[in-house]
Amino acid sequence: MIDPQIPTTKISRGQSSQITILLGMGGRVLPWVAAIAALAYALSAGTNIFHYGITRVEWVDWLMLCFATVAGLSGIAYFKIFRYFISEREKYYQLLLDQSSDLTSVLELDGTIQYTSRGIEKILGYTPEELLHKNSFDFVHPEDIAGVRQTFEKGLRSPGTQHVSQYRFKHKDGSWRVLETAGSRLSASPQGVQVIVNTRDMTERNAMADKLRLLQMAANSVSDGIVVCDALDKDMPLRYVNPAFEKMTGYTEAEALGRNPRFLQRENRNQPGLDIIRLALPKGEGCNATVQNYRKDGTPFWNEIRIRPVRDAMGQLTHFVGIKTDVTERILANQKLRESEERFRQLAENIQQVFWLCTPDHAQMVYVSAAYEKIWGRTRESLYQDPLSFAEAIHPDDRLRVIAAAKSLGDGFDQQYRIIRPDGEIHCIHARAFPVVDGSGKVFRYAGIAEDITDSQRIVEELKTSKDMLEKAQAQLIQSEKLAGI
């Protein structure tokens, strides 16, 4: 089998004799004749090496050989030295080609593979012997052949000019690999006109490029701001911002890139969220924080920021990715809610009635006002721990009725009952409750109010007693008048 190494020119027995006669002539020849002979052989035997990229080093070698000849070395000694130089140079270039991550090939004018480097095994799975003398176009994807041929023929028409094409080539396992080939025609060689091509595998690179394009499209389409900071730079400047960031902040990409995101906080640097970030980033850790920023026009807004570290294949921290969600409406709504709750609390804490909120299943007492401690004589904490503990104070004659009504609140609750305080006093309570629904109409709370009606009940009873006494007195008077008439 033909050894798929760089093609070299073989020396026939006749050529060897001629060189021996030329260089020998009884052991010596004229120096200038020997020099010409050395150069002539270099130009013939070394032609193929020249075509693979001869450097100044090779020309120095040829000149040194010529000098040795002129210096008077015998023809045989020179010949051996010369062949040694050529052999070492061939090994040197072969090693370079075999160790290269790219693939180097020599093609004939019809695309037949005359030589290919060992890199083909890693890229395409074939050994060089398996592709030797095969036509390269037979392995090109049918949809790509026309374009590859067009580029190939263009290269043939312009010797020395490099032409590049990208196409799919069949791997030994049957899959298709995306290759990028740069080739140029050699103007002359001992084997005739040839094309030398350098090929690299672009499959993973193209797949990565496609993935990056998809990620870019996704980042550009989301409503959240996305930023990337350079962790290798001490100041961690911005290297990427998406369109949502520009819309959110009012700053263009050009105005933001190269700056640390702190410019968004202006002078408002004393924030709990920023403290969280300052602690996490130096450790190379991610974090979540809420930070108040300012738009370009000075308008304040709030960002919920999720920061995550990015590391390379070696585990080195290279970037931080931040996702910014505008939570201004939520923050303002929460502020208004807190203000409303505070006003409600102030009102509830100062009314004489007990106001309470509980979950629909009675498992949790959400709120109870301070009046509970005054009326029931028990702590609010006891009610938070056990929402039904209020029933322990209900008069035994009323307890079962009230508990049954409390467990089936339904559309509401309206009960009067007596409680026995820890000091033994009996108080009369009028309790009412009603469901609280959310936007979908689902009950998510029960609210109630309990009023101590002991005094009013006593007044009512006193009025009733007075009324009874008055009616009795009136009846007695009428009876007396009747008796007097008789």
C-alpha positions, 0 to 999 in steps of 0.5 A: 500500500502506498504510504500516505506521507508527503510525496517526495521525488525518488532518485533513480539509479541513473540519477544517482550515478550522474550525481556520483560522477558529477560530485565525485570525478575521482573524489574531487570536482571543481568547487563551482561545479559542485555548487551548481550540482547541489543547487540543481539537485535541490531544485529537483528532489526538493520541489515537493517540499518547496510547494508545502511552504519552504522557509528561510531555514531550508534555503540556509540548509541548501546554501550550507550544503553548497558551501560544504561542497565548495569546501571539498567534501567528497561526492559520496559524503555530500550525497549522504549529508544532503539526503539526511537533510531532506529526510529530516525536513520531511519528518519535520513537516510530516510531524507538523501536519500530523499534530495540527488540529486542521486537515491538510490535503492535496487534490488532483484537478478532478478532486481526487485525493492524492494526500491527506494528513493524519488529522482526518482520523480525528475530524472524519473518522477515516484513515488517510489510506481509506481516502487515498485516490478517492474523489472528495466530491463523493463525500460532499452533501448533495445539496452542497456539491454545486457550491463547492465545485464552483469554488473549486473551479474558481480556484483552478482558474486563479493559481496562488489565490486562496478560496474558502468554502463551507460545506457538509462532508460525510463522516465515517459513521454516516453523520454529516460534519460541517467543514470549512476549506481554504484551498489554492492551486499549485502552479507547478509540481512534479506530479502536475497541477495540484490543489492544496487545501486546509480544512477545519471542522466547523460543526461544533463552532457552527452549532455554538454560533446557532445556539448563541443566535438563539440565546441572543434572540431570546434575550432580545425578546424578553421583557426583563432586563439582562446584563452581563458584567466582566468578572475579570475586570476589577470594576466589573463593567457591563459587556452586554445589555439587552433591549429591555434594559435600554427600555427600562433604564432609558440608557442606550447600549452605547451609554451603558457598556463599559460602566459598572451598574452602580451608575444606576443608583446614583447617590443612593448607595445605602441600600440593603439590597446593595449590601447583599450584592457587595457580600456575594460578588467578591466570593464569586456567588450569586444572589437575589436582591431588590434595589432602587435605581434611577432612569436616565431622566431621574425617575426612580424605579425598583429592580428585583435582581437575580445575579448568577456567576459564569465560569469557563471550562477550567472553572474560572469565574469570567462573568456575572449575568444579571436579570432585572425585573421592574417591580416598581408597581409591586413595591408601590402597591406594597407601600400603599398596602402597608400604609393602609394596614397601618391606618387600619391598625391604628383604628382597630387598636383604638376602638372598644370592640374586638376586631379579628381576622382568621383563615377560612378553616379557622386554623390561624388567627391573622389579627385580633385587636387589643380590645380582646384583652380588655373584654375577655381578660385573656392575652391576644397571644393565647388566641394566636396560638389557638384560634378557638381558645376564645370559646373556653370563656363562653358560658357553659349554657351558650358554648355548644351553640356558639362553637357550632355556629363558628364552625359553619360560618357560611355567609355570616355569623351573628350570635349573642352569648355570655363569657366568664372572665378570669376574675369571675365577672360575666359579660354579654357579647354580641359577635358578628362575622362575614366572609372576605373574598378575593378578586375571583370570588373565593373566600380567603379570610373571615372578619368579625367584630365582637362587642361587649354589650354587658352595660347596654344589656343591663340597661335593657334589662333595667328598662324592661324591669322598669316597664314591668313595674310600671305596667304592674302599677298601672294594672293595680291602679285600674283595679283600684279605680274599679273597686272604688266605683263599686 
